[in-house]
Amino acid sequence: MNTVLDYIYWRGDLTFEQDPFNEIDALILSGFSYIDFNLLADEALASDKLTIHLAAELWDKADREVFMPTGYLLHKKAYEALTLAGSSKRFKDILIKRDIKHFSVEDESQFGATIFHYNGLPLFIAFEGTDLRSLSWKEDLQMSYLPQIPSQRLAAEVLEEHFEQYPYPVSIGGHSKGGNLAIYGAIFIERDRQKYLDKIYSFDSPGFRKSLLKNEHYKNIVNKIYSYVPQDAIIGLLMHKLEEQLIVYSQASDSRQHDFFSWEIQGNEFVPSELTDGALKIRELINQVYDELSIDELEHFSEALFKVIGDGEEDYIFGDRHFHLEKIPRIIIEFTNLSSESRSILLKVLRIFYRKRLELF
């Protein structure tokens, strides 16, 4: 079966006029949001000349270490997809109109959005998912207890600014946190601007707190949302959603299915599948742990956890999917330096998790 890279290679000779924009195209452009086009081609971007073709040419000459200091496999594949797309009839003339990247230790946020145009009109707005910095993961955890995280606010602002300048139909979406941001932004823009939203794509993205499910603006756009998760999904089953989810088949196993380059494609559609028993049990496990903790406890847990792990600009959790073993001595020291209250909340969460796991598995 084919995957994203195969799709670009085999169907890249078909223009959007021959085969209209589809869910696979949305996933590919969502993947490109992980690329820092400002760093790659700031002059071309500023002069409104940065096409996918030119970006691929510049990437071919770029210093790889500058762009992938953590060796994140998903980022590597995004650049591989860019190289293929740059020489395809389908993607090469897409214009990268704007690339927004924001990271702040002060307000604990990591945000990205890339706006793509085609033939002079908006084509797709892609919101970036979580990178490998610890602070980015901390912001994700904050979704469980804050009514709004900084990235969600920024997503709504980007859409408002976009529709102020381009009041035309456009599809939006993102992978992982990016899909959550796309939906959140769509909910909280002005009601009369929701009519410009064509389709909203969410690729293995977490949901929202239960309170948001009552929001009338959410209900107003739910029929525009196309949500996809792999058969062993974890991230895409977190928290709550109004929209139905389409299950896609992944060639990978367990958590590695979050890498959408493993998702199987037939023609211009995903190969369907069903959620495994393991995925359903993990969803129940996480939700039960979540339900046993108060909002204050969740916040205290988040602060304590990332005080131990580190949440600075240069603190990374993974590299090539593997935990940095050299961090373990520092983690032990930081844990012992926690207050007794902070240690207690960390241990409480671990005890609940262990007890619920025994009950379910």
C-alpha positions, 0 to 999 in steps of 0.5 A, spaced: 500 500 500 502 507 498 503 512 503 504 520 503 511 520 499 508 515 494 502 519 493 506 525 491 510 521 487 505 517 483 499 522 483 504 529 483 503 529 475 495 531 476 494 538 477 488 541 482 484 542 476 484 535 474 483 532 481 481 537 486 484 538 493 483 532 497 484 530 504 491 527 502 493 534 500 490 537 506 495 532 510 501 534 506 500 541 507 499 540 514 506 536 514 509 542 511 507 547 517 513 543 521 518 546 516 520 553 518 520 557 511 522 563 515 529 560 516 529 557 509 527 562 505 526 569 508 527 573 502 523 569 498 517 569 503 518 576 504 517 578 497 511 573 495 515 569 491 516 562 495 513 557 491 514 549 493 518 548 488 523 554 490 523 552 497 525 545 495 531 548 491 533 552 497 532 546 502 537 542 497 542 547 498 541 548 506 545 546 512 541 540 515 543 541 522 540 548 522 533 546 521 533 539 525 537 540 531 533 534 535 533 529 529 526 529 529 523 524 524 517 527 522 521 533 521 525 529 516 520 526 512 516 533 512 523 535 508 523 529 504 516 530 502 518 537 500 523 535 495 518 530 492 513 536 492 517 541 489 518 537 482 511 535 482 506 538 477 501 538 483 504 542 488 510 546 485 506 552 484 503 553 490 505 559 494 507 559 501 504 566 502 505 567 510 509 562 515 508 564 522 512 561 528 512 563 535 515 560 541 515 564 548 518 561 555 514 567 558 507 565 556 509 558 555 507 557 548 509 554 541 505 556 535 506 555 528 501 557 522 503 556 514 498 559 509 498 557 502 495 560 496 494 557 489 492 561 482 492 567 486 487 565 492 487 562 499 488 554 498 489 552 505 491 554 512 496 549 516 497 549 523 503 546 526 503 541 531 507 540 537 515 540 536 520 536 541 521 542 546 519 540 553 515 547 554 511 545 547 508 539 551 507 543 557 502 547 553 499 541 550 498 538 557 495 545 559 489 544 554 486 539 560 485 544 565 485 551 562 479 554 558 484 557 553 492 556 551 496 561 548 496 557 541 489 557 541 488 564 542 493 565 536 490 560 532 483 564 532 487 571 531 491 568 525 484 566 522 481 573 523 487 577 520 486 572 514 479 573 513 480 581 514 484 581 508 481 575 504 474 574 505 474 567 500 473 560 502 479 556 504 480 550 508 484 549 514 487 544 518 493 541 522 496 534 525 496 533 532 496 539 536 495 543 529 488 540 528 486 542 535 488 549 533 484 549 527 478 547 530 479 552 536 480 557 531 474 556 527 470 556 533 472 562 536 472 567 530 466 571 528 460 568 527 459 571 520 466 569 518 465 561 519 461 561 512 468 562 509 471 555 512 470 550 507 473 544 510 476 543 517 481 537 517 484 534 524 489 529 523 490 525 530 489 531 534 486 531 541 480 534 543 477 539 548 474 540 555 467 537 556 465 544 557 466 546 550 462 541 547 456 546 549 459 551 545 454 553 539 459 556 534 462 549 535 456 546 533 455 550 527 461 548 524 461 540 526 459 538 519 465 541 516 470 537 520 474 531 517 477 528 523 482 522 522 486 517 527 490 511 526 487 504 528 492 505 535 490 512 536 492 515 543 493 523 541 487 523 537 483 520 542 484 524 548 479 529 551 472 530 548 470 532 541 463 533 537 465 530 530 465 523 528 472 520 527 474 516 521 479 511 522 485 510 518 490 504 517 497 505 519 503 501 517 506 502 524 505 500 531 502 503 537 504 510 538 508 510 532 502 511 528 502 518 530 507 519 524 502 520 519 507 518 514 505 511 516 498 512 514 496 508 508 493 511 502 489 508 496 488 513 490 486 520 493 483 517 500 485 514 506 485 506 507 479 505 512 480 501 519 477 500 526 480 502 532 483 496 536 481 494 543 488 497 545 486 504 543 480 503 546 482 501 553 488 506 553 483 512 551 478 509 557 485 509 562 487 516 560 480 519 561 479 515 568 485 518 570 483 525 568 476 524 571 479 523 578 483 529 578 481 536 580 483 542 575 487 544 581 491 538 581 492 537 574 495 544 574 499 542 580 501 536 576 503 539 570 507 544 573 511 539 578 512 534 572 515 540 567 519 543 573 523 536 573 523 535 566 525 542 564 521 547 560 526 552 557 527 553 550 533 548 549 529 543 553 528 537 549 524 531 551 526 526 545 530 526 539 529 521 533 523 518 538 528 516 544 528 519 550 535 523 552 538 518 557 543 524 559 537 527 562 536 522 567 541 524 573 538 532 572 531 529 573 532 525 579 536 531 582 530 536 580 525 531 583 528 531 590 528 538 590 521 539 589 516 541 595 513 535 598 506 537 596 509 537 588 512 530 589 505 528 592 501 530 586 506 526 581 506 520 585 498 520 586 498 521 579 502 515 578 498 511 583 492 512 579 495 511 573 497 504 575 491 502 579 487 504 573 491 500 568 491 494 572 483 494 572 483 495 565 488 491 562 
